[in-house]
Amino acid sequence: MRWTLPIFMAALVAGAAACSARAPAPAPAAAVAARHAVSGLDVVPLTISQNGKVHRFRVEVARTPEQQEKGLMFRTAMGPDEGMIFPSDPVGERSFWMKNTVIPLDIVFIGPDHMISNIAANAVPYSETPIPSDGPAIAVLELNGGRAAQLGFTRGARVTW
């Protein structure tokens, strides 16, 4: 009987230790790229700042030629602090149109210095007229039509993402 008590106690301690062992904690949500529910594209934070004003957006990233060709076509709505960014590689002059785009957009061209070079405000839905950048662009940002003016952002505002 004497030897059963130590074995029982050892088994009890081992069992308690096994029950209290923790599974590895899941990765923090910030470490996992957010995906847009409609497009499936990565969503990243983007900030525009000018004259002491700073505004934060969450934007979809259209990286591939196929993603950039589709853009925001056929979308019927977008949140006020949402948008889509089209990074350019290589950097160069860019031209956009509104083919199959239902909602009016501000098309914001971003120069190599990360400053807004020009904004095509309230681009007309469905228009196939090219809308060019005023020089080389590292990216183009699409926001809801009128949003840049509403927030007071113009040429020279800094864009980071």
C-alpha positions, 0 to 999 in steps of 0.5 A: 500500500505504501508504494501506491500512494507515491505512484498515485500522487505522481500520476495526479501531479502529471495529470494536473500538469498536462491539463494546465499545459497551454496551446501556443497562442494564435498570431495577433490579428495585426500580423495577419493581412486583412482581406476585403470581403468583396474583392479578396484583396489585401487591405492596408492602412493609408494616411494622407496628411497636409497642413496639420490635417491627418486622415487615415484610410483602409485601402485595398491593394491592387498589385497584379495587372489583373487586379489593377485592370478590374479595380473598383469596376461594378462596385455599388458602394464604398465606405467613406474611409475606404479606397483602393491603391494601385502601386506602379512598378515601374514608376511612370506616367499613369492614365485611368478611366471609369469603364464599368465603374458605377460610383464616382471616384476621386483619382489621386495620383501619387508622385515618387516623393509620396506627395499628391501630384494631381487629383481628378475629382469626381470622375464620371462613372462609366466614362472611357475618357483617359484621366492622366497623371501630371508626371510620373506616379508611384501609385494611384489612389481611388477614393469616393468622389468628392472625399479629397475636397471634403477632407481638404487634401490637394496637390502636395499632401503626403501619402503613406501606406 
